[in-house]
Amino acid sequence: ISAVPSQVGFPYSALPQVICPTLGYRQGPPPRRKTLLFSLAAYRTDEGQPWVLPVVKKVEQKIANDASLNHEYLPILGLPEFRANASRIVLGEDSRAIKENRVGGVQCLGGTGGLRIGAEFLRRWYNGTNNTATPVYISSPSWENHNSVFVNAGFKDIRAYRYWDAAKRGLDLEGLLEDMESAPEFSIFVLHACAHNPTGTDPTLEQWKQIAAVMKRRFLFPFFDSAYQGFASGCLDRDAWAVRYFVSEGFELFCAQSFSKNFGLYNERVGNLSVVGKDADNVQRVLSQMEKIVRTIWSNPPSQGARIVATTLTCPQLFAEWKDNVKTMADRVLLMRSELRARLQALGTPGTWNHITEQIGMFSFTGLNPKQVEYMIKEKHIYLMASGRINMCGLTTKNLDYVASSIHEAVTKFQ
Ligand SMILES: Cc1ncc(COP(=O)(O)O)c(C=O)c1O
């Protein structure tokens, strides 16, 4: 009688069980022992707590009291005032591309959504149709999800471009430019707009100009990932300089923007994919295809995060408050950097530590080797990434001494 088969035709027992490292404690509650978590990719206050930005609290109240709002579906491409203002934030008030009507936005599920939708579009329509063979270049190292996002979109040829020079603890500009020179024309390059994750090392303005010149000559496609606008320098405009420069140089490009960090809206999943095209007609055609892609992936986006961002960006007073909140976060990171460096230098920790203050944004590539990282985790219960990356927001005035002396011990014991 029962039509239910005893075997579902799928060998679940053969499925490998995986753990996503950055999502934290999947298998249960956090360990009871007192630990210091430096592997998270989120802001923390000096009390080690998540921070709801005061401007966000205010706007949430405003939204809650607005009787005209409801929970109807948003348009497939998202809230129009969010999309337009998100693009304006990254491209700038005076963007010629915006004035020329050749910018479009797609509201996405965080920065990841922007990358995924952009990658899907490129695989379908860039450099031929269904062009899975176009090489996609990702910096070495990079945010670990970049690779998988492009693989999941169907790209088969994911390559690394040189970025980090471990010996000098800085940018390997020569290697990067060589890799661009030798990349096949029309290759896609994923570029971190600012506050490179995980190295905290960005090209200087002069270096960005060199990068743009090679990319232009070699017909390479810039796909910017802007996950930390405002976090790097505390200034939104400065952190968007590279994207704006590329646009001013006439590039057609994508820029995936995340508002997870700079609005502290991690779980609202709010991001935007800015599309800069040659002309208005091109952009409209691209957006029509984006609509088709979004329809089958998340159908239409959630509203709360987009409302918060749009309300903030469209009101001069709230906008000013937000900029101030962003600066508060950036300044705390800067302070922790200088305090950590000062302590390491005062302890006489072997090696040079100027990179701690030269790097920017949430992350620092400490330069700790795998043995030193293991010591930090096992003996000191300071959890950092295997690469030696730490989230500077894990540092507080209360744990600075402990962290500095632990690094000192680790470096002294395992040189
Ligand atoms: C470089 C980079 N890109 C994108 C993202 C994704 O951001 P979101 O949480 O908005 O998807 C992150 C988050 O850590 C990131 O570091």
The ligand as an ORCA input file, in Angstrom:
! r2SCAN-3c Opt
* xyz 0 1
  C      36.011     40.311      1.179
  C      34.611     39.962      1.537
  N      33.684     39.952      0.585
  C      32.404     39.663      0.854
  C      32.003     39.351      2.134
  C      30.568     38.973      2.353
  O      29.821     39.874      3.005
  P      28.294     39.588      3.351
  O      28.249     39.065      4.729
  O      27.634     40.897      3.195
  O      27.784     38.585      2.372
  C      32.932     39.345      3.176
  C      32.530     38.987      4.535
  O      33.294     38.634      5.389
  C      34.277     39.662      2.866
  O      35.222     39.680      3.803
*
